[in-house]
């Protein structure tokens, strides 16, 4: 297994979920009232799959999706991706799936199966007033021909991937485990977005169910230490993966 962080950048985030990219040097001078986070999908290279875990914010540079540029810099092409795993459907996790060209949605990963939790999609499509969801993208995603619904509470995908509906950050938020040989890569998505979340046992109000997310983190930390997981942090500014 090869794990490649695809760091789109560091961003400030307003209460209405407007993202502005900043540099690492600007962290200390950025508005202290705003959230600050990295956005970092992961490319996982397996014997039989090239897997993208979450799709990023859809940020572009010079008219090209940054997520595609990062994959190419890693030595692969967007068309090499065979599976995209979506933990939940907030816009900073799915908008990198594609873009609009003259009102036509163009997929960034047309050769990949797009795996998402069916109940999460139903929930997201009904959050019309929420700034966390991009309804325009969601409506396109819901009709993709390469969409694959995950409908179980927990199950497997292919030979090396397992998932579980964890709740917490959103009602049907999911975590993923990818196991190959002696490596277990664990992705807790926004139930465990940054390493610092392990230091404080807090139920965050920004989560749909903060208590469940907190309990998940505590459970996963113990398992990670016992089984030496490689834990992936989607929003960590400094460290996107750590072996426990």
PAZAPA-4460 file (N, C-alpha, C; in steps of 0.05 Angstrom, whole numbers, plus 32768, in hexadecimal, padded with zeros to 4 digits):
% residues 244
    n_x    n_y    n_z   ca_x   ca_y   ca_z    c_x    c_y    c_z   seq   type   mol
   8011   7FE8   8000   8000   8000   8000   8012   8019   8000     1      X     A
   8009   802C   7FF0   8017   8046   7FEF   8002   805B   7FF6     2      X     A
   8009   806D   8009   7FF6   8082   8011   8002   809D   8009     3      X     A
   7FF3   80AC   7FF9   7FFC   80C5   7FEF   7FE9   80DC   7FF7     4      X     A
   7FF1   80ED   800A   7FE0   8104   8011   7FDF   8117   7FF9     5      X     A
   7FC7   8121   7FF3   7FC3   8135   7FDE   7FB9   814F   7FEA     6      X     A
   7FCC   815E   7FF4   7FC4   8176   8003   7FBE   818D   7FF1     7      X     A
   7FA4   8194   7FF0   7F9B   81AA   7FDF   7FA4   81C5   7FE9     8      X     A
   7FA7   81C8   8003   7FB0   81E1   800F   7FA5   81E5   802B     9      X     A
   7FAB   81FD   8036   7FA1   8205   8050   7F8C   821B   804B    10      X     A
   7F77   821B   805A   7F61   822D   8055   7F56   8239   806F    11      X     A
   7F4C   8251   806D   7F3B   825C   8082   7F1E   8256   807A    12      X     A
   7F0C   8253   808E   7EF1   824B   8088   7EDE   825D   8098    13      X     A
   7ECC   826B   808B   7EB9   827C   8098   7EA1   826B   80A3    14      X     A
   7E91   8277   80B4   7E79   8268   80BE   7E66   8260   80A7    15      X     A
   7E67   826E   8090   7E56   8266   807A   7E65   8254   8066    16      X     A
   7E7B   8248   8070   7E8B   8234   8061   7E96   823F   8047    17      X     A
   7EA1   8258   8049   7EB0   8263   8032   7ECE   825D   8038    18      X     A
   7EDC   8251   8025   7EF7   8249   8028   7F0A   825C   801A    19      X     A
   7F1F   8265   8028   7F33   8276   801C   7F4E   826A   8022    20      X     A
   7F5E   8266   800D   7F78   8259   8010   7F8C   826D   801C    21      X     A
   7F9C   8263   802E   7FB1   8273   803A   7FCB   8262   803A    22      X     A
   7FE1   826F   8040   7FFA   8260   8042   8000   8259   805F    23      X     A
   8012   8247   8063   801A   823F   807E   8024   8258   808E    24      X     A
   8032   8269   8080   803D   8281   808D   8027   8295   8095    25      X     A
   800F   8293   8088   7FF9   82A6   808F   7FE8   829C   80A5    26      X     A
   7FED   8284   80AF   7FDC   8278   80C4   7FDA   828B   80DD    27      X     A
   7FF0   8295   80E5   7FF1   82A5   80FE   7FE4   82C0   80FB    28      X     A
   7FE2   82CA   80E2   7FD7   82E5   80DE   7FBA   82E4   80D3    29      X     A
   7FB1   82CC   80CC   7F95   82C9   80C1   7F81   82CF   80D7    30      X     A
   7F69   82D7   80D0   7F54   82DE   80E2   7F50   82C8   80F7    31      X     A
   7F54   82CF   8110   7F53   82BB   8126   7F37   82B1   812B    32      X     A
   7F23   82BE   811F   7F08   82B6   8123   7EFF   82A1   810F    33      X     A
   7F11   829A   80FC   7F0A   8286   80E7   7F17   826B   80EC    34      X     A
   7F09   8257   80E4   7F15   823C   80E5   7F2C   823B   80D1    35      X     A
   7F41   822B   80D8   7F57   8227   80C6   7F5C   8209   80C3    36      X     A
   7F5E   8200   80AB   7F61   81E3   80A6   7F6F   81DE   808C    37      X     A
   7F7C   81C7   808B   7F86   81BD   8071   7F70   81AC   8064    38      X     A
   7F72   81A8   804A   7F61   8195   803C   7F73   8181   802E    39      X     A
   7F71   8168   8035   7F85   8154   802C   7F77   8139   8026    40      X     A
   7F6E   8135   800E   7F65   811A   8006   7F7E   8108   8005    41      X     A
   7F79   80EE   8001   7F8F   80DA   8001   7F8C   80C8   7FE9    42      X     A
   7FA2   80C3   7FDC   7FA3   80AF   7FC7   7FB1   8096   7FD2    43      X     A
   7FA2   807F   7FD1   7FAC   8066   7FDC   7FB1   8053   7FC4    44      X     A
   7FC9   8049   7FC2   7FD1   8037   7FAC   7FD1   801B   7FB7    45      X     A
   7FBF   800A   7FAC   7FBB   7FEE   7FB5   7FC3   7FDC   7F9D    46      X     A
   7FC6   7FC2   7FA2   7FCD   7FB0   7F8C   7FB8   7FB0   7F75    47      X     A
   7F9F   7FB5   7F7C   7F8A   7FB4   7F67   7F79   7FCD   7F65    48      X     A
   7F81   7FE2   7F72   7F71   7FFB   7F71   7F83   8013   7F76    49      X     A
   7F7B   802A   7F6A   7F85   8044   7F71   7F6E   8053   7F7E    50      X     A
   7F6F   8058   7F98   7F58   8061   7FA7   7F5C   807E   7FB0    51      X     A
   7F48   808F   7FAB   7F48   80AA   7FB5   7F35   80AB   7FCD    52      X     A
   7F3F   80B5   7FE4   7F2D   80B8   7FFB   7F26   80D5   7FFE    53      X     A
   7F0C   80DA   7FFA   7F01   80F5   7FF9   7F0E   8105   7FE2    54      X     A
   7F00   8119   7FD8   7F07   8125   7FBF   7F10   8142   7FC0    55      X     A
   7F10   814D   7FD9   7F1A   8168   7FDB   7F05   817E   7FD5    56      X     A
   7F0F   8196   7FD6   7EFD   81AE   7FD4   7EF7   81B6   7FB7    57      X     A
   7F05   81AA   7FA4   7F01   81B2   7F89   7F10   81CC   7F81    58      X     A
   7F25   81D2   7F91   7F35   81EA   7F8C   7F43   81E8   7F71    59      X     A
   7F45   81FE   7F63   7F53   81FE   7F49   7F6A   8212   7F48    60      X     A
   7F7D   820B   7F38   7F93   821E   7F32   7F99   821D   7F15    61      X     A
   7F9A   8235   7F09   7F9E   8237   7EEC   7F8A   8227   7EDC    62      X     A
   7F71   8227   7EE6   7F5B   821A   7ED8   7F5B   81FB   7EDA    63      X     A
   7F6C   81F0   7EEB   7F6D   81D3   7EEE   7F68   81CB   7F0B    64      X     A
   7F58   81B6   7F10   7F53   81AD   7F2B   7F6D   81A6   7F39    65      X     A
   7F71   81B1   7F51   7F8A   81AB   7F60   7F8C   818E   7F67    66      X     A
   7F75   8181   7F6D   7F76   8164   7F73   7F82   8154   7F5C    67      X     A
   7F7C   815B   7F44   7F87   814E   7F2C   7FA4   8154   7F2A    68      X     A
   7FAC   816D   7F2E   7FC8   8174   7F2D   7FD9   8164   7F42    69      X     A
   7FCE   8161   7F59   7FDC   8153   7F6F   7FE0   8136   7F68    70      X     A
   7FCB   812A   7F5C   7FCD   810E   7F54   7FE2   810A   7F3F    71      X     A
   7FE3   811D   7F2C   7FF7   811C   7F17   8014   8120   7F22    72      X     A
   8016   8131   7F36   8030   8136   7F42   803A   811D   7F51    73      X     A
   8027   810C   7F5A   802E   80F3   7F68   8034   80DD   7F54    74      X     A
   8032   80E2   7F3A   8039   80CF   7F26   8022   80BF   7F1B    75      X     A
   8009   80C8   7F1F   7FF2   80BA   7F16   7FE0   80CE   7F06    76      X     A
   7FCB   80C3   7EFA   7FB8   80D4   7EEC   7F9C   80D1   7EF9    77      X     A
   7F8B   80E5   7EF6   7F70   80E3   7F01   7F62   80CA   7EF6    78      X     A
   7F67   80C3   7EDE   7F5A   80AC   7ED2   7F64   8091   7EDD    79      X     A
   7F7A   8092   7EEC   7F85   807A   7EF9   7F74   8073   7F12    80      X     A
   7F66   8086   7F1D   7F56   8082   7F36   7F40   806E   7F30    81      X     A
   7F3F   8058   7F3F   7F2A   8044   7F3A   7F13   8045   7F4E    82      X     A
   7F19   8051   7F66   7F03   8054   7F7A   7F07   806E   7F88    83      X     A
   7EF1   807C   7F8D   7EF0   8094   7F9E   7EDE   808D   7FB6    84      X     A
   7EE9   808F   7FCE   7EDA   808A   7FE6   7ED2   80A4   7FF4    85      X     A
   7EB8   80A8   7FF8   7EAF   80C1   8004   7EA6   80BC   8020    86      X     A
   7EB2   80CA   8033   7EAA   80C7   804F   7E90   80D4   8056    87      X     A
   7E8B   80EB   804A   7E72   80FA   804D   7E71   810F   8037    88      X     A
   7E5D   811F   8036   7E58   812F   801E   7E5A   814D   8022    89      X     A
   7E68   8156   8036   7E6E   8172   8039   7E7F   817B   8021    90      X     A
   7E7C   8194   8019   7E87   819D   8000   7EA6   819C   7FFF    91      X     A
   7EB3   819E   8016   7ED0   819D   8016   7EDA   8181   8014    92      X     A
   7EC8   816D   8012   7ED0   8151   800E   7EC7   8146   7FF3    93      X     A
   7EB5   8154   7FE5   7EAB   8149   7FCC   7EAD   815B   7FB4    94      X     A
   7EB1   8175   7FB8   7EB0   8187   7FA1   7EC7   8181   7F8D    95      X     A
   7EDC   8173   7F95   7EF1   816C   7F83   7EE9   8155   7F70    96      X     A
   7ED1   814B   7F72   7EC8   8136   7F60   7EC6   8140   7F43    97      X     A
   7EC2   815A   7F40   7EBF   8164   7F25   7EB9   8182   7F24    98      X     A
   7EB3   818C   7F0D   7EAF   81A9   7F09   7E9B   81AD   7EF2    99      X     A
   7E92   81C6   7EF0   7E7F   81CC   7EDB   7E8D   81DB   7EC4   100      X     A
   7E87   81D2   7EAC   7E91   81DE   7E94   7E79   81E4   7E82   101      X     A
   7E72   81FE   7E80   7E5A   8206   7E71   7E41   81F7   7E7B   102      X     A
   7E3F   81F6   7E95   7E28   81EA   7EA3   7E27   81CC   7EA1   103      X     A
   7E3C   81C0   7E97   7E3E   81A3   7E96   7E52   8199   7EAA   104      X     A
   7E4A   8185   7EBB   7E5B   817B   7ED0   7E70   8168   7EC3   105      X     A
   7E89   816E   7EC9   7E9F   815D   7EBE   7EAC   814F   7ED6   106      X     A
   7EAD   8135   7ED5   7EB9   8126   7EEA   7ED8   8127   7EE9   107      X     A
   7EE4   812A   7F00   7F01   8128   7F02   7F0A   810B   7F02   108      X     A
   7EF9   80F8   7F0A   7F01   80DC   7F0C   7EED   80CA   7EFE   109      X     A
   7EEB   80CC   7EE4   7ED6   80BE   7ED5   7ED9   80A0   7ED4   110      X     A
   7EF2   8096   7ED9   7EF6   8079   7ED8   7EF2   806C   7EF3   111      X     A
   7EEC   807B   7F07   7EEB   8071   7F23   7ECE   806B   7F2B   112      X     A
   7ECB   8057   7F3C   7EB2   8053   7F4A   7EB1   8067   7F61   113      X     A
   7E9B   8076   7F63   7E98   808A   7F79   7E87   807D   7F8E   114      X     A
   7E93   8076   7FA5   7E85   8069   7FBB   7E7C   807D   7FD0   115      X     A
   7E62   807D   7FD5   7E58   808E   7FEA   7E40   8081   7FF8   116      X     A
   7E3B   8089   8011   7E26   807E   8021   7E0B   8089   8017   117      X     A
   7DF9   8077   8010   7DDF   8080   8005   7DCF   8091   8018   118      X     A
   7DCF   808A   8032   7DC0   809A   8045   7DCC   80B6   8049   119      X     A
   7DE6   80B8   8046   7DF4   80D2   8047   7DEB   80E4   8030   120      X     A
   7DE8   80D8   8019   7DDF   80E8   8001   7DC3   80F2   8006   121      X     A
   7DB1   80E1   800F   7D96   80E9   8014   7D95   8100   8029   122      X     A
   7DA5   80FE   803D   7DA7   8113   8052   7DB1   812D   8045   123      X     A
   7DC7   812B   8037   7DD4   8143   802C   7DC2   8152   8019   124      X     A
   7DB4   8144   8008   7DA3   8150   7FF4   7D8C   8160   8001   125      X     A
   7D86   815A   801A   7D71   8168   8028   7D7B   8180   8039   126      X     A
   7D95   8184   8039   7DA0   819A   8049   7DA3   81B3   8038   127      X     A
   7D8D   81BC   802E   7D8C   81D3   801B   7D98   81EC   8027   128      X     A
   7D93   81F1   8041   7D9B   820A   804E   7DB8   8209   8059   129      X     A
   7DC4   81F2   8058   7DDE   81EF   8065   7DF4   81F8   8052   130      X     A
   7E07   8208   805D   7E1E   8211   804D   7E33   81FC   804A   131      X     A
   7E30   81E6   8058   7E45   81D1   8057   7E43   81C0   803D   132      X     A
   7E2C   81C1   8030   7E27   81B0   8019   7E24   81C1   8000   133      X     A
   7E2F   81B7   7FEA   7E2D   81C4   7FD0   7E17   81B5   7FC0   134      X     A
   7DFF   81BF   7FC1   7DE9   81B0   7FB5   7DEC   81AD   7F97   135      X     A
   7DF8   81C0   7F8A   7DFC   81BD   7F6D   7E0E   81A5   7F66   136      X     A
   7E23   81A1   7F75   7E35   818A   7F71   7E27   8170   7F7A   137      X     A
   7E19   8172   7F91   7E0B   815A   7F9B   7DF7   814F   7F87   138      X     A
   7DE8   8160   7F7A   7DD4   8157   7F67   7DE1   8149   7F4F   139      X     A
   7DF9   8152   7F47   7E07   8145   7F32   7E12   812A   7F3B   140      X     A
   7E1D   812A   7F54   7E29   8111   7F5F   7E13   80FB   7F61   141      X     A
   7DFB   8103   7F69   7DE5   80F0   7F6D   7DDE   80E2   7F53   142      X     A
   7DE5   80ED   7F3C   7DDE   80E2   7F22   7DF6   80D7   7F13   143      X     A
   7E0C   80D4   7F1F   7E24   80CA   7F11   7E20   80AD   7F09   144      X     A
   7E27   80A5   7EF1   7E24   8089   7EE9   7E37   8076   7EF7   145      X     A
   7E4D   8081   7F02   7E61   8070   7F0F   7E5E   8071   7F2E   146      X     A
   7E47   807A   7F37   7E41   807B   7F54   7E3B   805F   7F5F   147      X     A
   7E48   8059   7F76   7E43   803F   7F83   7E3A   8045   7FA0   148      X     A
   7E22   803D   7FA7   7E17   8043   7FC2   7E22   802E   7FD6   149      X     A
   7E2B   8039   7FEC   7E30   8028   8004   7E16   802A   8015   150      X     A
   7E0A   8013   8019   7DF0   8013   8027   7DF1   8005   8042   151      X     A
   7E06   7FF8   8049   7E08   7FEA   8062   7E14   7FFB   8078   152      X     A
   7E10   7FF3   8091   7E1C   8000   80A7   7E3A   7FFC   80A7   153      X     A
   7E43   7FE4   809F   7E5F   7FDF   809B   7E62   7FC8   8087   154      X     A
   7E77   7FCA   8077   7E7B   7FB5   8062   7E97   7FB9   8057   155      X     A
   7E9C   7FAC   8040   7EB6   7FAD   8033   7EB2   7FB7   8016   156      X     A
   7EC8   7FC1   800B   7ECA   7FC9   7FEF   7EE3   7FBD   7FE4   157      X     A
   7EE1   7FAC   7FD0   7EF8   7FA0   7FC5   7F06   7F8E   7FD9   158      X     A
   7F20   7F8A   7FD5   7F30   7F77   7FE5   7F3C   7F83   7FFE   159      X     A
   7F3E   7F9D   8000   7F4E   7FA9   8015   7F40   7FBE   8025   160      X     A
   7F28   7FC6   801D   7F1B   7FDD   8029   7F03   7FD5   803A   161      X     A
   7F00   7FE0   8051   7EE7   7FDD   8061   7EDE   7FF8   806A   162      X     A
   7EC4   7FFA   806F   7EB9   8013   8078   7EA4   800F   808E   163      X     A
   7E9E   8024   809C   7E89   8023   80B1   7E7C   803E   80B3   164      X     A
   7E62   803E   80B5   7E53   8057   80BA   7E57   805E   80D8   165      X     A
   7E64   8075   80DD   7E6B   807C   80F8   7E59   8092   8104   166      X     A
   7E4B   80A1   80F2   7E3D   80B8   80FC   7E50   80CD   8106   167      X     A
   7E47   80DD   8118   7E58   80F1   8124   7E57   810C   8115   168      X     A
   7E69   810F   8103   7E6B   8129   80F5   7E52   812E   80E4   169      X     A
   7E48   811A   80D6   7E2F   811B   80C9   7E20   8101   80D0   170      X     A
   7E06   8100   80CB   7DF7   80E8   80D4   7E01   80CD   80C9   171      X     A
   7E0B   80CE   80B0   7E14   80B5   80A3   7E31   80B6   809A   172      X     A
   7E40   80C5   80A9   7E5D   80C8   80A5   7E6A   80AC   80A7   173      X     A
   7E7F   80A8   8096   7E8C   808E   8096   7EAA   8090   809B   174      X     A
   7EB5   807A   80A5   7ED2   8077   80A8   7EDA   805F   8096   175      X     A
   7EF4   805F   808E   7EFE   804B   807D   7F18   803F   8088   176      X     A
   7F1B   8025   8085   7F34   8017   808B   7F3E   800A   8071   177      X     A
   7F57   800E   806C   7F63   8000   8054   7F7B   7FF0   805F   178      X     A
   7F79   7FD5   805B   7F8C   7FC3   8066   7F9A   7FB4   8050   179      X     A
   7FB4   7FB5   8050   7FC4   7FA5   803C   7FDE   7F9D   804A   180      X     A
   7FE2   7F82   804A   7FFA   7F77   8057   7FFA   7F80   8075   181      X     A
   800E   7F8D   807E   8010   7F94   809A   8008   7FB1   80A0   182      X     A
   7FFC   7FBE   808D   7FF5   7FDB   8090   7FD6   7FDE   8091   183      X     A
   7FCD   7FED   80A5   7FB1   7FF5   80A7   7FB0   8014   80A5   184      X     A
   7FA5   801E   8090   7FA1   803B   808E   7F84   8040   8097   185      X     A
   7F81   8053   80A9   7F67   805A   80B4   7F60   8076   80AE   186      X     A
   7F48   807B   80A4   7F3E   8095   809D   7F25   809B   80AC   187      X     A
   7F26   80AB   80C1   7F0E   80B3   80D1   7F01   80CC   80C7   188      X     A
   7F0B   80D7   80B1   7EFF   80EE   80A4   7EFA   8105   80B9   189      X     A
   7EE2   8110   80B9   7EDD   8127   80CB   7ED4   8120   80E7   190      X     A
   7ED3   8106   80ED   7ED1   80FE   8109   7EED   8100   8116   191      X     A
   7F02   80FE   8105   7F1D   8101   810F   7F2D   8110   80F9   192      X     A
   7F28   812A   80F7   7F34   8139   80E0   7F50   8143   80E5   193      X     A
   7F57   8146   80FE   7F72   8150   8105   7F7D   8141   811D   194      X     A
   7F97   813F   811E   7FA3   8130   8134   7F9D   813C   814F   195      X     A
   7F9A   8157   8150   7F95   8164   816A   7F7B   815C   8176   196      X     A
   7F68   8151   8166   7F4F   8148   8171   7F52   8131   8184   197      X     A
   7F69   8123   8184   7F6E   810D   8196   7F77   8117   81B2   198      X     A
   7F7F   8131   81B3   7F89   813C   81CD   7F73   8145   81DF   199      X     A
   7F5C   814C   81D4   7F46   8158   81E4   7F2D   8147   81DF   200      X     A
   7F22   813D   81F4   7F09   812E   81F3   7EF1   8141   81F3   201      X     A
   7EEB   814B   81DC   7ED7   8160   81D9   7EC2   8158   81C5   202      X     A
   7EA9   815D   81CC   7E93   815A   81B9   7E8E   8174   81AB   203      X     A
   7E97   8176   8192   7E96   818F   8183   7E7A   8195   8179   204      X     A
   7E72   81AF   817C   7E58   81B7   8173   7E55   81B8   8154   205      X     A
   7E6C   81B8   8147   7E6B   81B8   8129   7E63   819D   811E   206      X     A
   7E64   8188   812F   7E5C   816D   8126   7E3E   816A   8129   207      X     A
   7E32   8159   8118   7E16   8152   811B   7E11   8145   8136   208      X     A
   7E23   8133   813E   7E21   8125   8158   7E3D   8124   8164   209      X     A
   7E44   813A   8172   7E5E   813D   817D   7E67   8127   8190   210      X     A
   7E54   811D   81A0   7E5A   8109   81B3   7E63   80EF   81A5   211      X     A
   7E55   80E8   8190   7E5D   80CF   8181   7E78   80D3   8174   212      X     A
   7E7D   80EA   8168   7E97   80EF   815C   7EAD   80ED   8171   213      X     A
   7EA9   80F8   8188   7EBD   80F7   819E   7EC2   80DA   81A6   214      X     A
   7EAD   80CB   81AA   7EB0   80AF   81B2   7EBE   809F   819C   215      X     A
   7EB9   80A5   8183   7EC7   8097   816D   7EE5   809C   816F   216      X     A
   7EEC   80B5   8174   7F09   80BD   8175   7F17   80AE   818B   217      X     A
   7F0A   80AC   81A2   7F16   809E   81B9   7F1A   8081   81B3   218      X     A
   7F06   8075   81A7   7F08   8058   81A0   7F1E   8053   818B   219      X     A
   7F1E   8064   8177   7F32   8060   8161   7F4E   8065   816B   220      X     A
   7F52   8077   817D   7F6D   807C   8186   7F78   8063   8194   221      X     A
   7F68   8056   81A4   7F71   803E   81B2   7F77   8028   819D   222      X     A
   7F66   8024   818A   7F6A   8010   8175   7F83   8016   8165   223      X     A
   7F86   8030   815E   7F9D   8038   814E   7FB7   8031   815C   224      X     A
   7FB8   8035   8176   7FD1   802F   8185   7FD5   8011   8187   225      X     A
   7FC0   8003   818C   7FC2   7FE6   818F   7FCA   7FD8   8175   226      X     A
   7FBF   7FE2   815F   7FC3   7FD4   8145   7FD6   7FE3   8132   227      X     A
   7FE1   7FFA   813C   7FF5   8009   812D   7FEA   8013   8112   228      X     A
   7FD3   801F   8113   7FC7   802A   80FB   7FD7   8042   80F0   229      X     A
   7FD5   8046   80D6   7FDD   8060   80CB   7FC4   8070   80C8   230      X     A
   7FC2   8085   80D8   7FAA   8096   80D9   7FAD   80AE   80C7   231      X     A
   7F98   80B2   80B6   7F98   80C8   80A3   7F87   80DF   80AC   232      X     A
   7F92   80F7   80AB   7F84   810F   80B5   7F7F   8122   809E   233      X     A
   7F66   8125   8097   7F5E   8134   807F   7F63   8152   8083   234      X     A
   7F5F   815C   809B   7F5F   8179   809F   7F78   8183   80AF   235      X     A
   7F8B   8171   80B4   7FA2   8179   80C5   7FB5   818B   80B5   236      X     A
   7FBD   81A1   80C0   7FCD   81B4   80B2   7FEA   81AB   80AF   237      X     A
   7FF4   819D   80C4   8010   8196   80C5   8016   8178   80C0   238      X     A
   8004   8166   80C8   800A   814A   80C6   7FF2   813B   80BC   239      X     A
   7FF3   8131   80A4   7FDB   8124   8098   7FDA   8106   809C   240      X     A
   7FF0   80FA   80A6   7FEF   80DD   80AB   8003   80D8   80C2   241      X     A
   7FFA   80C5   80D4   800B   80BE   80EA   8008   80A0   80EF   242      X     A
   801F   8092   80F3   801E   8076   80FB   801E   8075   811A   243      X     A
   800A   8067   8124   8008   8065   8142   8015   804C   814C   244      X     A
***
